[in-house]
Amino acid sequence: MRHARITIASLVLLSLIAACTRPAPVGEPLDDLQGTVVPSQQVFPSSTPPPSATPVVTPSATTPATETEQPTDVPTPLPLDDDDPRFGLNLSAPDYRDDFNSDLTWVGPNFEGASNITAGGVHRAIDYLADSFLWWSTTIPDIDAGNIYVEIQADVEECKGKDAYGLAVRVEPDQRDSGYLLEFSCDGAFRVRKLFAGTIQTLQDWTLSDSILSDGSVNIMGFLAIDNQLYPVANGEVLTQVEDTTFFSGNYGLYANAQESPGLSVVFDVFKLWYVSP
């Protein structure tokens, strides 16, 4: 695998965001459940001036503070071993980096069920209800983003058990109701799922890992997608390999997923992206 030389000097500014829901009766499995799509707003950073944005309404009693303590930027260990599926990437020089300094990046959905706010140089996702609904925000780059590696810092606040937070890749660009999801839970486990047109399938069920820090610590989530191979990564360590042939390109998503703690809050920062080729 070699590092692809792809220029990303500009990314399209679009007023789109995905807000996916997946209702489930309490106590029943989450596989193969129906969901809906709620339109909202999302843009991706660009070298051109942003268009006028539609205001996003946020719950007044729960609006995050504008000044938020930022998590420490912890680099992935270097160099990579030659048997690492990321071998050949220069992880010290991503093709794209977002430090969340613009409030037009990763915006919404914001309503009584969940909010996503960029302020103080971070992106905060809050899931107000401990239920089986999943709300995420997505971006749309102007190139085919098939084989990629992405990393994001995630700083989860008070949580427990299977309260979780997620990073999605290869999100379907039109309906934005499909893609691959990597989730970390507050008890130090991970899972990989596939959201497909409102249904959800588990590709790798919850698995405890010593590489994932629990008890509210900052974790670096990584997700490598090469052709039909998916590799979840925690704090620089590849966790497993999953194979699926449903999606081969798409966008990115972030979300909080409260299961036990209503108001679960996750601070995301330092989004990095590398383009790779097999």
Order of alpha helices (4+ residues) and beta strands (2+ residues): beta-beta-beta-beta-beta-beta-beta-beta-beta-beta-beta-beta-beta-beta-beta-beta-beta-beta
